[in-house]
């Protein structure tokens, strides 16, 4: 492997984790606003939360597939030989 190829998967997953933390903050804000009473801001945040949540799941699945293909094709190692593969699979299953 050469160039920037080895850094694509970690960069994508770092951005995905940042998006997930942002979605967590939005979700907690929605929960707080719903306790105070419904309003137009709550509906707007909920719509954004759902829209970005779909992107989050897509990026998570894409990063998972990139990680597996990187292990197999680039590193020439067995796919499920490391704990990282198992934890990645568990994470994807729990989020789906």
TIVO-2410 file (N, C-alpha, C; in nm, 3 decimals):
# residues 96
REC num residu      c1      c2      c3 atome chaine
REC   1      X   0.085  -0.118   0.000     N      A
REC   1      X   0.000   0.000   0.000    CA      A
REC   1      X   0.089   0.123   0.000     C      A
REC   2      X   0.045   0.221  -0.074     N      A
REC   2      X   0.126   0.342  -0.081    CA      A
REC   2      X   0.036   0.464  -0.083     C      A
REC   3      X   0.096   0.577  -0.061     N      A
REC   3      X   0.020   0.702  -0.066    CA      A
REC   3      X  -0.072   0.718   0.052     C      A
REC   4      X  -0.189   0.769   0.024     N      A
REC   4      X  -0.287   0.797   0.130    CA      A
REC   4      X  -0.387   0.684   0.151     C      A
REC   5      X  -0.376   0.577   0.075     N      A
REC   5      X  -0.473   0.468   0.082    CA      A
REC   5      X  -0.491   0.412   0.223     C      A
REC   6      X  -0.385   0.390   0.301     N      A
REC   6      X  -0.405   0.333   0.434    CA      A
REC   6      X  -0.479   0.426   0.531     C      A
REC   7      X  -0.490   0.553   0.496     N      A
REC   7      X  -0.550   0.648   0.588    CA      A
REC   7      X  -0.698   0.676   0.558     C      A
REC   8      X  -0.751   0.618   0.449     N      A
REC   8      X  -0.890   0.646   0.413    CA      A
REC   8      X  -0.986   0.588   0.515     C      A
REC   9      X  -0.970   0.461   0.551     N      A
REC   9      X  -1.059   0.397   0.648    CA      A
REC   9      X  -1.056   0.468   0.785     C      A
REC  10      X  -0.937   0.492   0.844     N      A
REC  10      X  -0.937   0.560   0.973    CA      A
REC  10      X  -0.994   0.702   0.967     C      A
REC  11      X  -0.969   0.774   0.857     N      A
REC  11      X  -1.023   0.909   0.845    CA      A
REC  11      X  -1.175   0.907   0.833     C      A
REC  12      X  -1.228   0.813   0.754     N      A
REC  12      X  -1.372   0.801   0.740    CA      A
REC  12      X  -1.437   0.764   0.873     C      A
REC  13      X  -1.377   0.673   0.946     N      A
REC  13      X  -1.436   0.630   1.072    CA      A
REC  13      X  -1.424   0.739   1.180     C      A
REC  14      X  -1.318   0.818   1.175     N      A
REC  14      X  -1.306   0.930   1.269    CA      A
REC  14      X  -1.415   1.034   1.241     C      A
REC  15      X  -1.437   1.064   1.113     N      A
REC  15      X  -1.544   1.156   1.078    CA      A
REC  15      X  -1.680   1.100   1.115     C      A
REC  16      X  -1.698   0.969   1.100     N      A
REC  16      X  -1.824   0.904   1.136    CA      A
REC  16      X  -1.847   0.913   1.287     C      A
REC  17      X  -1.744   0.891   1.365     N      A
REC  17      X  -1.758   0.903   1.510    CA      A
REC  17      X  -1.791   1.046   1.552     C      A
REC  18      X  -1.730   1.144   1.485     N      A
REC  18      X  -1.763   1.284   1.515    CA      A
REC  18      X  -1.909   1.313   1.480     C      A
REC  19      X  -1.957   1.260   1.368     N      A
REC  19      X  -2.098   1.277   1.332    CA      A
REC  19      X  -2.188   1.209   1.433     C      A
REC  20      X  -2.148   1.092   1.481     N      A
REC  20      X  -2.225   1.023   1.584    CA      A
REC  20      X  -2.235   1.102   1.713     C      A
REC  21      X  -2.126   1.165   1.754     N      A
REC  21      X  -2.130   1.248   1.875    CA      A
REC  21      X  -2.219   1.370   1.855     C      A
REC  22      X  -2.214   1.428   1.735     N      A
REC  22      X  -2.302   1.540   1.704    CA      A
REC  22      X  -2.448   1.496   1.710     C      A
REC  23      X  -2.477   1.378   1.657     N      A
REC  23      X  -2.614   1.326   1.662    CA      A
REC  23      X  -2.658   1.297   1.805     C      A
REC  24      X  -2.565   1.252   1.888     N      A
REC  24      X  -2.598   1.231   2.029    CA      A
REC  24      X  -2.638   1.361   2.096     C      A
REC  25      X  -2.564   1.467   2.070     N      A
REC  25      X  -2.596   1.598   2.127    CA      A
REC  25      X  -2.733   1.646   2.078     C      A
REC  26      X  -2.760   1.629   1.949     N      A
REC  26      X  -2.891   1.669   1.896    CA      A
REC  26      X  -3.002   1.587   1.961     C      A
REC  27      X  -2.981   1.456   1.975     N      A
REC  27      X  -3.081   1.370   2.036    CA      A
REC  27      X  -3.110   1.409   2.181     C      A
REC  28      X  -3.007   1.443   2.255     N      A
REC  28      X  -3.027   1.486   2.394    CA      A
REC  28      X  -3.100   1.621   2.400     C      A
REC  29      X  -3.070   1.709   2.305     N      A
REC  29      X  -3.139   1.837   2.298    CA      A
REC  29      X  -3.288   1.818   2.265     C      A
REC  30      X  -3.318   1.724   2.175     N      A
REC  30      X  -3.457   1.693   2.141    CA      A
REC  30      X  -3.530   1.640   2.264     C      A
REC  31      X  -3.464   1.552   2.336     N      A
REC  31      X  -3.525   1.495   2.457    CA      A
REC  31      X  -3.555   1.604   2.561     C      A
REC  32      X  -3.461   1.695   2.578     N      A
REC  32      X  -3.481   1.804   2.674    CA      A
REC  32      X  -3.596   1.894   2.631     C      A
REC  33      X  -3.604   1.927   2.502     N      A
REC  33      X  -3.711   2.014   2.454    CA      A
REC  33      X  -3.848   1.946   2.463     C      A
REC  34      X  -3.854   1.816   2.441     N      A
REC  34      X  -3.981   1.746   2.451    CA      A
REC  34      X  -4.032   1.742   2.594     C      A
REC  35      X  -3.943   1.738   2.689     N      A
REC  35      X  -3.984   1.741   2.830    CA      A
REC  35      X  -4.042   1.877   2.867     C      A
REC  36      X  -3.991   1.982   2.802     N      A
REC  36      X  -4.039   2.116   2.831    CA      A
REC  36      X  -4.168   2.148   2.756     C      A
REC  37      X  -4.200   2.070   2.656     N      A
REC  37      X  -4.320   2.094   2.576    CA      A
REC  37      X  -4.285   2.099   2.429     C      A
REC  38      X  -4.374   2.049   2.344     N      A
REC  38      X  -4.343   2.047   2.201    CA      A
REC  38      X  -4.340   2.187   2.143     C      A
REC  39      X  -4.262   2.201   2.038     N      A
REC  39      X  -4.251   2.330   1.971    CA      A
REC  39      X  -4.196   2.311   1.831     C      A
REC  40      X  -4.190   2.417   1.755     N      A
REC  40      X  -4.141   2.405   1.617    CA      A
REC  40      X  -3.992   2.370   1.611     C      A
REC  41      X  -3.917   2.413   1.710     N      A
REC  41      X  -3.774   2.381   1.712    CA      A
REC  41      X  -3.749   2.233   1.730     C      A
REC  42      X  -3.836   2.167   1.807     N      A
REC  42      X  -3.821   2.024   1.830    CA      A
REC  42      X  -3.840   1.946   1.700     C      A
REC  43      X  -3.939   1.983   1.622     N      A
REC  43      X  -3.965   1.914   1.496    CA      A
REC  43      X  -3.849   1.933   1.398     C      A
REC  44      X  -3.794   2.053   1.396     N      A
REC  44      X  -3.680   2.081   1.307    CA      A
REC  44      X  -3.558   1.999   1.346     C      A
REC  45      X  -3.531   1.993   1.478     N      A
REC  45      X  -3.417   1.913   1.525    CA      A
REC  45      X  -3.439   1.765   1.499     C      A
REC  46      X  -3.562   1.718   1.519     N      A
REC  46      X  -3.591   1.576   1.496    CA      A
REC  46      X  -3.573   1.540   1.349     C      A
REC  47      X  -3.614   1.627   1.259     N      A
REC  47      X  -3.596   1.602   1.116    CA      A
REC  47      X  -3.448   1.597   1.080     C      A
REC  48      X  -3.369   1.690   1.135     N      A
REC  48      X  -3.226   1.691   1.109    CA      A
REC  48      X  -3.160   1.566   1.168     C      A
REC  49      X  -3.205   1.526   1.286     N      A
REC  49      X  -3.151   1.409   1.353    CA      A
REC  49      X  -3.175   1.283   1.268     C      A
REC  50      X  -3.295   1.269   1.215     N      A
REC  50      X  -3.327   1.153   1.131    CA      A
REC  50      X  -3.247   1.156   1.000     C      A
REC  51      X  -3.237   1.272   0.938     N      A
REC  51      X  -3.166   1.283   0.811    CA      A
REC  51      X  -3.017   1.251   0.829     C      A
REC  52      X  -2.955   1.310   0.930     N      A
REC  52      X  -2.813   1.285   0.954    CA      A
REC  52      X  -2.789   1.144   1.008     C      A
REC  53      X  -2.888   1.089   1.077     N      A
REC  53      X  -2.876   0.953   1.126    CA      A
REC  53      X  -2.864   0.852   1.012     C      A
REC  54      X  -2.936   0.877   0.905     N      A
REC  54      X  -2.924   0.790   0.788    CA      A
REC  54      X  -2.784   0.799   0.727     C      A
REC  55      X  -2.730   0.919   0.720     N      A
REC  55      X  -2.593   0.936   0.670    CA      A
REC  55      X  -2.494   0.864   0.762     C      A
REC  56      X  -2.516   0.874   0.892     N      A
REC  56      X  -2.428   0.809   0.989    CA      A
REC  56      X  -2.424   0.659   0.967     C      A
REC  57      X  -2.541   0.597   0.952     N      A
REC  57      X  -2.546   0.452   0.930    CA      A
REC  57      X  -2.479   0.416   0.797     C      A
REC  58      X  -2.499   0.497   0.695     N      A
REC  58      X  -2.433   0.472   0.566    CA      A
REC  58      X  -2.282   0.480   0.575     C      A
REC  59      X  -2.233   0.583   0.644     N      A
REC  59      X  -2.088   0.596   0.661    CA      A
REC  59      X  -2.032   0.482   0.746     C      A
REC  60      X  -2.106   0.441   0.848     N      A
REC  60      X  -2.062   0.332   0.934    CA      A
REC  60      X  -2.053   0.202   0.854     C      A
REC  61      X  -2.154   0.174   0.774     N      A
REC  61      X  -2.152   0.052   0.691    CA      A
REC  61      X  -2.042   0.060   0.586     C      A
REC  62      X  -2.025   0.176   0.525     N      A
REC  62      X  -1.919   0.193   0.425    CA      A
REC  62      X  -1.781   0.175   0.484     C      A
REC  63      X  -1.759   0.232   0.602     N      A
REC  63      X  -1.630   0.217   0.670    CA      A
REC  63      X  -1.604   0.073   0.710     C      A
REC  64      X  -1.711   0.002   0.750     N      A
REC  64      X  -1.698  -0.139   0.785    CA      A
REC  64      X  -1.652  -0.220   0.664     C      A
REC  65      X  -1.717  -0.197   0.551     N      A
REC  65      X  -1.681  -0.271   0.429    CA      A
REC  65      X  -1.540  -0.232   0.384     C      A
REC  66      X  -1.505  -0.105   0.395     N      A
REC  66      X  -1.369  -0.063   0.360    CA      A
REC  66      X  -1.265  -0.130   0.449     C      A
REC  67      X  -1.297  -0.146   0.578     N      A
REC  67      X  -1.204  -0.211   0.669    CA      A
REC  67      X  -1.183  -0.357   0.634     C      A
REC  68      X  -1.293  -0.426   0.602     N      A
REC  68      X  -1.281  -0.567   0.567    CA      A
REC  68      X  -1.205  -0.586   0.436     C      A
REC  69      X  -1.238  -0.505   0.336     N      A
REC  69      X  -1.167  -0.518   0.208    CA      A
REC  69      X  -1.021  -0.477   0.221     C      A
REC  70      X  -0.994  -0.380   0.307     N      A
REC  70      X  -0.855  -0.341   0.329    CA      A
REC  70      X  -0.774  -0.452   0.394     C      A
REC  71      X  -0.835  -0.522   0.488     N      A
REC  71      X  -0.766  -0.635   0.552    CA      A
REC  71      X  -0.739  -0.746   0.450     C      A
REC  72      X  -0.836  -0.774   0.366     N      A
REC  72      X  -0.824  -0.887   0.273    CA      A
REC  72      X  -0.734  -0.855   0.154     C      A
REC  73      X  -0.762  -0.744   0.086     N      A
REC  73      X  -0.690  -0.715  -0.038    CA      A
REC  73      X  -0.559  -0.641  -0.017     C      A
REC  74      X  -0.555  -0.546   0.073     N      A
REC  74      X  -0.434  -0.465   0.088    CA      A
REC  74      X  -0.333  -0.528   0.182     C      A
REC  75      X  -0.379  -0.576   0.297     N      A
REC  75      X  -0.287  -0.631   0.395    CA      A
REC  75      X  -0.263  -0.781   0.379     C      A
REC  76      X  -0.349  -0.847   0.297     N      A
REC  76      X  -0.340  -0.991   0.274    CA      A
REC  76      X  -0.345  -1.070   0.404     C      A
REC  77      X  -0.434  -1.029   0.495     N      A
REC  77      X  -0.452  -1.097   0.622    CA      A
REC  77      X  -0.594  -1.153   0.630     C      A
REC  78      X  -0.613  -1.257   0.712     N      A
REC  78      X  -0.749  -1.309   0.730    CA      A
REC  78      X  -0.840  -1.201   0.790     C      A
REC  79      X  -0.965  -1.201   0.747     N      A
REC  79      X  -1.055  -1.091   0.783    CA      A
REC  79      X  -1.086  -1.089   0.932     C      A
REC  80      X  -1.128  -1.200   0.989     N      A
REC  80      X  -1.172  -1.199   1.129    CA      A
REC  80      X  -1.065  -1.258   1.220     C      A
REC  81      X  -0.942  -1.216   1.201     N      A
REC  81      X  -0.832  -1.263   1.284    CA      A
REC  81      X  -0.809  -1.170   1.404     C      A
REC  82      X  -0.858  -1.049   1.399     N      A
REC  82      X  -0.832  -0.952   1.505    CA      A
REC  82      X  -0.960  -0.920   1.582     C      A
REC  83      X  -0.942  -0.868   1.701     N      A
REC  83      X  -1.056  -0.823   1.780    CA      A
REC  83      X  -1.123  -0.702   1.718     C      A
REC  84      X  -1.047  -0.624   1.645     N      A
REC  84      X  -1.101  -0.504   1.580    CA      A
REC  84      X  -1.214  -0.542   1.484     C      A
REC  85      X  -1.196  -0.652   1.413     N      A
REC  85      X  -1.300  -0.698   1.321    CA      A
REC  85      X  -1.426  -0.737   1.395     C      A
REC  86      X  -1.411  -0.808   1.506     N      A
REC  86      X  -1.527  -0.851   1.583    CA      A
REC  86      X  -1.600  -0.733   1.647     C      A
REC  87      X  -1.525  -0.639   1.701     N      A
REC  87      X  -1.589  -0.523   1.762    CA      A
REC  87      X  -1.654  -0.433   1.657     C      A
REC  88      X  -1.593  -0.424   1.539     N      A
REC  88      X  -1.655  -0.350   1.430    CA      A
REC  88      X  -1.785  -0.414   1.385     C      A
REC  89      X  -1.787  -0.547   1.378     N      A
REC  89      X  -1.909  -0.618   1.340    CA      A
REC  89      X  -2.017  -0.598   1.446     C      A
REC  90      X  -1.981  -0.608   1.572     N      A
REC  90      X  -2.076  -0.589   1.681    CA      A
REC  90      X  -2.131  -0.447   1.680     C      A
REC  91      X  -2.048  -0.351   1.656     N      A
REC  91      X  -2.092  -0.211   1.650    CA      A
REC  91      X  -2.190  -0.190   1.536     C      A
REC  92      X  -2.159  -0.242   1.420     N      A
REC  92      X  -2.248  -0.227   1.306    CA      A
REC  92      X  -2.382  -0.294   1.332     C      A
REC  93      X  -2.380  -0.413   1.390     N      A
REC  93      X  -2.506  -0.484   1.421    CA      A
REC  93      X  -2.589  -0.406   1.521     C      A
REC  94      X  -2.527  -0.353   1.624     N      A
REC  94      X  -2.602  -0.278   1.726    CA      A
REC  94      X  -2.662  -0.149   1.671     C      A
REC  95      X  -2.590  -0.082   1.582     N      A
REC  95      X  -2.644   0.040   1.524    CA      A
REC  95      X  -2.752   0.015   1.421     C      A
REC  96      X  -2.743  -0.100   1.352     N      A
REC  96      X  -2.845  -0.132   1.252    CA      A
REC  96      X  -2.973  -0.169   1.323     C      A
***
